[in-house]
Amino acid sequence: DYVIVGQDGWSPVDPDAARAAAAVAGVDVATGIAQDRARAFGERISVDGVDEARIASVFGFEWENGSDDAYAELASGGAIVTDRFAEDHGLAVGDRFEVTSVNGTRLDLSVAGVSKPDRFDPLGTGEVTIARAAYDEAFSAERERYAFVAADGAARPGLERALAPFPDVKLQSKGEFQADQSAWVDQILGIFYVLLGL
């Protein structure tokens, strides 16, 4: 229903903002997506950390192979990988692979599901998604790309009050968030049209 984002719509936000939102009356779930860089198969990738028990109620993948049941497997060393990452490295559900965080921590992961993100991927999600507990142990970037909130329609004033102590964040409805995140795609297409015209 709502998304907590940076004031510029892109910068990561304090995870305490989602915790503050979760305490507001009328909020069912408030949980975020953290992201950091890592290496896998000799390449740099992005890894997302999510609360596997709550993320499915506010954020959903399109699946190439798997279902929302894959989230439960994250708690036991599972990972959700994108279809492109799986194709590039010959991975299928059940296969094992290794990810190394920036600080040198190695994670031995098993493919729990293969997602199929939009090719434009305006959210900038990572190639690999793991449980937040495993992410917090291996990665140092604590701030969240976004936090998603499921709440009733009367919760917005309470959410805005709860987020007032966080000047670097703003609250958006689902529609507002979608419009902002797709705006950059329109800008890029505009540039392409100008170049084609030239």
C-alpha positions, -999 to +999 in steps of 0.1 A: +000+000+000+029+024+008+066+026+001+093+043+022+120+057+000+148+082+002+139+119-004+155+116-039+136+084-046+167+064-048+191+067-018+189+040+008+170+046+040+175+040+077+161+005+086+147+021+118+121+039+095+105+005+087+105-004+124+088+029+133+062+023+105+055-012+118+044+002+152+017+024+137-019+015+142-034+000+111-001-013+097-001-051+091+035-054+077+064-030+072+096-046+059+125-035+037+151-048+012+188-042+020+214-045-007+251-048-010+278-058-035+294-093-037+312-116-061+300-148-076+315-168-105+343-142-106+318-114-113+305-085-093+268-088-084+242-073-061+227-093-032+194-084-015+186-093+021+149-098+030+128-109+059+116-142+044+087-145+068+071-111+058+084-100+024+059-120+003+030-101+018+043-068+005+065-077-025+062-104-051+085-118-077+074-130-111+086-166-112+106-183-140+108-215-119+094-216-084+067-199-063+063-178-031+071-210-012+107-204-021+109-176+005+107-201+034+138-219+021+159-187+025+161-193+062+180-225+057+206-212+032+184-209+001+186-181-024+163-167-051+183-159-083+172-140-114+166-159-146+195-141-163+219-150-135+207-186-136+211-188-173+245-172-173+258-197-148+239-228-156+219-229-124+186-246-117+165-251-085+184-272-061+219-263-074+245-249-051+267-219-056+289-196-036+288-158-030+316-138-014+307-105+003+329-074+001+344-082+036+354-117+025+326-138+040+317-168+019+281-180+017+273-215+004+238-211-011+212-234-028+189-221-055+154-221-040+137-203-069+144-185-101+127-151-105+118-133-137+122-095-131+112-070-157+141-063-181+140-026-172+139-036-135+132-001-122+136-013-086+172-023-092+168-056-074+199-078-069+208-109-089+206-129-056+182-126-027+189-142+007+175-142+042+180-110+061+197-128+090+223-143+067+227-109+049+233-091+082+260-116+092+279-113+059+273-078+046+280-044+060+255-022+042+226-019+066+205+008+050+175-004+029+168+003-007+131+005+000+107-005+028+072-017+018+041-012+040+008-030+041-017-009+059-053+002+059-063+035+042-065+054+075-029+047+084-012+073+063-014+102+089+001+079+115+028+068+092+038+103+083+040+112+120+061+081+127+085+089+099+089+126+108+121+119+128+137+105+096+142+136+074+159+116+046+128+095+039+095+101+023+063+080+022+046+073-011+015+054-020+019+025-044+007+047-073+031+075-065+060+051-061+053+034-095+051+067-112+084+079-098+102+047-105+091+045-141+099+082-148+135+075-155+125+049-181+105+076-199+135+100-197+158+074-213+133+067-240+131+104-247+169+106-251+168+076-275+141+093-296+162+125-298+193+105-309+172+086-335+159+119-348+194+132-352 
